Amino acid sequence: MKFGLDRLLAEPELRAPLAGRRVALLAHPASVSQGLQHSLDALAACGDLKLSAAFGPQHGLRGDKQDNMMESPDFNDPVHGVPVFSLYGEVRKPTEAMMQSFDVLLVDLQDLGCRIYTFLTTLRDVLEAAAASGKAVWVLDRPNPAGRPVEGLTLRPGWESFVGAGPMPMRHGLTLGELGHWFIKTLKLDVEYRVIEMQGWKPDEGPGFGWPLGERAWVNPSPNAPNLWMARAYAGTVMVEGVTLSEGRGTTRPLELFGAPDIDARAVIAEMQALAPEWLKGCILRDCWFEPTFHKHIGKLCSGVQIHTEGPAYDHQAFRPWRLQTLAFKAIRRLHPDYPLWRDFAYEYEVGKLAIDVINGGPALREWVDDPAATPGDLDALTRPDEQAWVEERRDYLLY
């Protein structure tokens, strides 16, 4: 198959409308060609393109910032001599001065298919800025490695944030190119927009179910996104960022596992199986031990649960990571009613709100976990209408 970047590089007719226009690139370390050349280098080698600037999202163009809320500075690219503007530094929305550095912005970002992944928010912000300044935006489309399944509550009004770009569920099942069309329609933007579509993407086919496994190399789109298995679990495990458990940062399998020194992982798994075994289908849960070298519980031995989606037991349609992780919180709450689960800090610059609520776009999930009388059926009754509504809404934006 071909990604959008590969098609733009291989097909001069696709580049023809860029002739005589100043071109900027929004990219990160996973913005590579099939031969693993970074898109900035590959585009600069095209004699018919005039590169005038580059932009980096969260974690930077080079992917140098490990943790969340670690800001990247602006700098001048030493190879190509163009300014590189950070959209996760002093500003997160491009300034007017930044917008004046180009005529067309090429967006080449590998997404993970989850609402909280900030690259889609950055896409929204540059589309709004382009509409205001009369600039064009092209998305060089890439696969959604989590595929087409939809899961989670829709973000509620008033809960928009840098990890909540709009009213969509946690696992949205769209590509960035498709999301661009959705943003333009829902925000009523008047902007020149184009998607350089992929060729041969088959999100419903195994073994990758969204990612061309065995055909394309995986490059971390962010420092703690090391493989496809993390991408599959991420719509659930990302919620651990809002709790006191470790999500495995500081280990070699971040966001595929969770745990803490003061829980019993085997007891947690048993309680999850007793509560809602149907929410655990499509994967294998394994109790394990890990000791983070940085971040939460640094240097402490943690009893943990690893979510395995890399083996023959993986069932793409049955696997529901958002429900699985929610169930883990519920199991811990039932086993330890007074456990200090919810982490209180300014998550992604949002103050006065619990991080778990910012992540979920509202308090409903936390309230369900904390309510002793609430059952898995209650959360399903709340969530399924949101999921069904999104499946219908997104039909108009599917390009593949």
N, C-alpha and C positions, 0 to 999 in steps of 0.2 A: 504494500500500500504506500501511498505518498501523503505526507503531511502538507499543509499549506505552504510552508517555507520551501519544501523541496519542489513543489510545482512552480512557485514564483521564480526559483533559481533556474529551473529547467525549461521554462516556457517564456521566451522573450515577449510573446504577444501579451502575456499577463502584466508584464512590466511596462508596456508601451504607454499606458495612461500616466505613468510617473515621469515621463520625459520632461525635462525642464523644470521640474518641481523639486523643492527641497524636502528631503525624506528624513524622518527621525524614526528611531526604533525603540520600542518598549520591550525589554527582554530580561532574562535571568539565566542562571547557569544551564538550565535544561533547554534553552532555546538553541538547539543544535540541529544540523542537517542529518541526513541518513548516515553520512560519513563522519559524524560527530564534530563537524566544524561549527563553531559558534556562529549564530546568524549575523552578528555584527561584522565578523570577518568575511563571511560568505557574501553578504550584501555589498560590502565595501569592494569586493573583488569583481563585482558586476560593473563593467565599464560604462553602462548606460544609467547608473543611479548616482544621485548626488546626495550623499549622507551629510546631514548638517548637525545632528544632535542624537543623543541616546538618553533613555530614561530607565531607571531601575525601580522595581516595586519593593515591597517588604523583603528584607534580607539582602537587598541590593542587587545590582547588575551582576556582581561576582558571587553572590550568595555567601557573603563573608560574616553575616551576623547570625549567631546560633539561636538566640532566644527571641521570644516575642518582645515587642516594645524596645528593641535595640535599633537605634536610628542610624541610617547610612548617610554620609556626607556627599555633597556634589564633588565632582573632580573632572579633570580633563583626561580623556583617553590618550595614553601615551603612544599608542600605535597609529590610531586613525586621526588624532588631533581634533576630535569633536568634544564639545562639552557633554558630560553625563550628569543629568539632573536626577536627584533622589526624590521619589514620591513616598518616601517613608523616612523623612528627616525633619527639617524645619517645617515642611508642609507635606500634606498627603494629597492635596489637590493641586494640579499644575497651576502656576501663576501665569498672569498675562505675558510676562517677559519670557517664560518658558515656551508658551504657545507661539510666540513670534519667531521662534528659532526654526520653524518648519512649516511646510504646506500640507504634508501628508504624514500621519503617524502610522507606522506599521506595528501592530501588537502581536508579538510572538511569545506567548506565555503558556506553559504547561500547567493546566489546572488539575484539581483532584476531584471535582464533581461535588463539592460540599459548600453550602452557603457561607460557612464561616471562613473559608479560605480567601484571604484578602485580595487575591489577584482579580477576582470578579468585581469587587468594590472599586478597585483602581480602574478597571475598564469602564465602569459606570461614570466615575469621576472624569476620565479623559473624554468620554462621549459628551458629557455636559459641557465641559470646557471647549470642546471642538464646536459644538453647536453655538456657543456664545461668541466664538472668535472667527467663525467661518472657515475652520480647518476640516480636513478630511481624516477619517480613521478607517484603516483596513485591518481586519483580523486575519492573520495567517493561522488557519484553524488547526487544532491538535485534538487527539482523542480525549474523551472523558474516560479515565482508566477505571472508574467505578461503574461505567456502563449506564444503561437506561433506567434501572429501577429507581423508584421514588419512595422516600421514607421521611417521616418526621412531621412535627407541627409547623404550620405556616407562621412566619414572623408576624407578630401582632402590631397594629398601628401604635406609634410612639416608641417602639423598641428598635428603630433603625440605628445602625452604628457602623463602624468600619468593618465589623464582622457580621453585619446584617444589612446587606445592600438593598433589600426589598422583600415584599411579601411572597416568599417561596419557602418550601420545606427544606429541611437540613440537607437531604440528598435529592438534588434537583434533576439529574439525568440529562443535562444539556451540555453541549460544548460551549466554549467561550464565544465562538462565532454566532451560535444560536442565541446565547444570552444577550449578545449585543443587540440583536433584533428585538428581543423582549424588552430591554431597557429603553430602546428608542420608542417603542410603541407605548409602554406604560408611563414613561416620563414625558411623552409628547415632544420629542426632540426633533428639530429640523437640522439634520446633519448629513453630509455626504458619507455614506457608510458602505463598505464592501467587505465580503468574506471571500478569501481565497480558500475554497473548500478542499477538503481531503478527497482522495480517490481510494476506494477500496476499504473504507472503514466498515467493519461488521461487528457492531457492539453486542449482538445477540449470539455470537458464535464463540465457542471455546477453542483453546483453553483460556484465552485472555479475557473474553467478555467485556471488551472495551479497550483493552490494551493489546497491541499486536505482539503477543508474547512469542519470543523466539525469532521475531522479524526485526524488532527495533530494540536498541539498547536503552536501559533505564538510566536517566541522569536525574539526580535529586533536584526537584523544582524548589525545594526549600531544604535547609540542612537536616531536618528531622523527618524527611520523606524519602527513606532509603530504598523503597521497593514497592512493587505492585501490591503486596500483601498489606502493607501499611495503608495504601490508598483504599483498599477494600474495607478496612476496619475504621477508617478515619472519621466517617460520619457519626460513629459512636464514641470512639476513644478520644476525640477532640474535646468532648465534654469533661474529661478528667482534668483538663486545664483549669476548670472552675471548681475543683474540689481539692481536698487535702491529700488525696492519694497521689502517688507518682504515676505518670503516664509513660514511664520508661525513658524519659529524657536522661541522658547520662549513661545509657546502655546502648548496645548495638541493635536493639529492636524497638526503638521508640514508637509509641502510638500503636503498637501491636499488643501491648500488655499494660496491666495496671496492678497496683498493690501498695502495701504499706507495712511498716514493721509490726503494727498492732492489730492486724486482721489475720484470720485463718482462711487462706484461699480455698482449701478443700471444703470448709464449711460454707463459704460463700457460693461456690459452684453447686453444692448440694441444695442450698436454699433456692437458688435460681431455678434448678431443675424441678423442685417441688412446686414453685410458684407458677411458672409458665414455660414448660418444656418446649412448646411450639415456637417460642421466641429464640430458641437456641439452635434451630435447624440450620443446616448448610455449612457448618464449621465444626471444629473440635476445640473444646476448652481444656487447657492443660494447666494444672497447678505447678508453680515454679518458684524459684528464688532468684532475686537479683539485688544488686547493690549499686545504686546510681553514683556515678563519679562526679556529677554536678546536678544542680537543680534540686527539686524537692527530695527530702530524705537522703541527702548526699552522704555517702559513706556508711549508710545503715542497711542492714540486711532486711529486705522486704519479702514478705509472703505475697506472691502474685498470681495472676491469671493471664496466660497467653492465649490469644485468639488465633487459631491456625486456619488459614484459608488457602494454603499453598499445596495441600495434598488432595488425594482423590475423593475425600469426603466433602470437598467444597461444592456447594450447590448455589449457583449464582442467583437464581430466582428465589430460593428459600432463605438465603442469608439476609438477616436484618440487623445490621450493626447498631443502629440507633436504639432499637428496642432492647437488644442484648445489653448494652451499656446501662441503659435506664434500669433494667432489671437488676443489674449488679448493685446499683445504688440502693434499690429497694431492699435487696437481700441484706446488705450491710445495715440498713436502718432497722430491719426486723431483728437481726442478730444483736445489734448494739443500738438501742433506741436513742442513746445520748451521744452517739459518735459525732465528733465535730467535722461533719462532712463538707459543709459549704465553705469555700474559701472567700474571704472578704478582702478584696483589694481592687484597685482601679484597673480593671481589665480593659485593654485596648483603649485607654484614656477615658473610659466611662466611669464617672464617679456617682456615688449615691445609689448604686444598683449592685446586687450580687452578681458575681461573674457568671454563675451558672444560668442566671436569668438573661444576661446579655447574650450568652452563647446560644440559648434556645429561643431568643426573640420573645421572651415573656416568662412569667412565673409558673405557668401551668405544670411543667414537668416537675419542678421542685416541690410544688404543692402536692402533687400526686405521690411523690416519694415520701413526703413527711406525714401524709394522712394514713394512719394505721388501718383505716377502714377501706381505703381505695384499693381496687383490684386491677389486675392486668386488663380485664375486660373494660374497666372504666377508662383507662388510657387509650385503648383501642377505639372506643366509642368516640373519644375526643379527636383522635388523630386520623382515622380513616377518611372522614369527610374532607379534611384538608388534602390528603394525598390524592383522593379521587378527583377533587376539583383541580388540582395542579396538573394531573395527567391530561385532563380535558383542555386546560388553558394552554399548555405547552404545545399542543398538536400543531398549531399554526406556525410554530417556529422551528420545527424539525427539518433539518436539511438533508438528513441521511436516513 
